Amino acid sequence: MMSACALAGFALFLRWMRKGQSGLALTVGSVLGALFFILIYASGKPLGIDPVAAISTAFLYILPALIGAAFGALLGWILRRKDDTKSQKG
């Protein structure tokens, strides 16, 4: 399941960054980051959520998706920049 979350985030962010939709990618990345830190915070404070469920959800689903999204966005940005320099030269 961790691999599926990471690959989904990687593929989506790679496609969005190649198309030039960096605003959408940043918005979704910010939501993933916020969700991760909310779950980490909820694991240590009594917020009405089970701490074990919060930490396991954060580390098994959200963190791999966030890491995959970051690397997908980086690769998409690099490929987009490469395409832009090729189009300017020729």
Secondary structure, DSSP 8 states (H G I E B T S, - for coil): -HHHHHHHHHHHHHHHHHHT-HHHHHHHHHHHHHHHHHHHHHHHS-SSS-HHHHHHHIIIIIHHHHHHHHHHHHHHHHHHHHHHHHHHH-
